[in-house]
């Protein structure tokens, strides 16, 4: 598919500290500026992400995100249960980085404002 459009598939390298995860991203819904959804697959697991952007007052936007993980093995399911708080905390960091990018142009990779 066309890059960034529904049906588009891309290989993504995700760096999380010392851990590097190779995954495949598929855009499932692109209805900007209101909605952007995708599925991320790695090692037999997948994560579905639904993002909604709600205009509050013409100056502010609320970003609502829903994530659903599907794990492929018993061990991954146990880890997901044991580390649920870590998953939520990591998503909070992603949301804060996205907010900094939108508001200041800050690149999460370098910390520099654009």
Secondary structure, DSSP 8 states (H G I E B T S, - for coil): --TTSTT-EEEEEEEETTEEEEEEEEEEEEETTTEEEEEEEETTEEEEEEEEEEESSSS-EEEEEEEEEE-SSHHHHHHHHHTHHHHHHHHHHHHHHHHHHHHH---TTT----
